[in-house]
Amino acid sequence: MKLALVGIGKIALDQHVPAIAASPEWELAATVSRSGTVEGVEAFTRIEDMLEARPDIELVSLCLPPVPRFAAAQAALRAGRHLMLEKPPGATLSEVHALADLAQAQGVSLFATWHSRMAHAVAGAKAWLAGKTIREGRITWREDVRKWHPGQDWIFEAGGMGVFDPGINALSILTEILPDPVHLTGAELDFPANRQAPIAARLAFTQNIFADFDFRQEGPQTWDMEFSTDAGKLALRMGGNVIEIDGQPAGGEDSIMGEYPALYARMAELVRDGVSDVDLSPMVQVSDAFTLGRRNIVEDFEFQKETQ
């Protein structure tokens, strides 16, 4: 099946393009971007032009930032194409609900992806936690925005989500593996004085679960979650790719390279079955954090550090 990749930036080139190239089910037939291209693939600068010129393309995969994404998503669905959304699926919950309704009306499949749910150890963690009582949980998700989003000012603009861009990955795992759902009870959000989105956040949930997100960690990155239960302790390391039970290794693989191939395999399943997969529970937790969160103003942030 042929697909078009829209938004040829870092995530598209690092993850989507290799995953599609390795897929037995999908062929990258076109790209849409203001400046980025993929060698050997027909390139367009407007999605409307691509949709008109390439009626043979069945799937549109959107890697645009969340704020400008809705118009492109709507155009693809109205043209009768299946649609795959990079996380987060939109800038607001209401616009994703609108896209889900449009996909249903058009009879096409919509997939709101959460790549961290495809990490090697997530399914095993979910199975181990099933039927157990959570006594407490700690999530530590700290990474360097300068490494993962170099110069991408959009991530700190209104709607860019700031530290919740990576933090929502943790929340996608949390909402997938727990035997009982949680909801947010409180939050503190740290906003740089010169930015519109938070650079750090501390969240409290029911079931005595707490999360610490930070976009300023240099050196080794930390993507961990730990849970104490009535039957022992479980930890997920490396963004859900490695599992430990009672402090001992219990499976997984220290690599994220399987996540995006798994997403495209899942997209093929949805198209074959004629269904959609739109779980917004991670995005609900982020929305609640902005609703309940206490706002702290911290020092300015610039992508280029000042030199003395």
Secondary structure by P-SEA (a helix, b strand, c coil): cbbbbccccccccccaaaaaaaccccccccccccccccccbbbbccaaaaaaacccccbbbbcccccccaaaaaaaaaabbbbbbcccccccaaaaaaaaaaaaaacbbbbbcccccccccaaaaaaaaccccccbbbbbbbbbccccccccccccccccccccaaaaaaaaaaaccccbbbbbccbbbbbcccccccccbbbbbccbbbbbbbcccccccccbbbbbcccbbbbbcccccbbbcccccccccccccaaaaaaaaaaaaaaaacbbbbbaaaaaaaaaaaacbbbbbccccccccccc
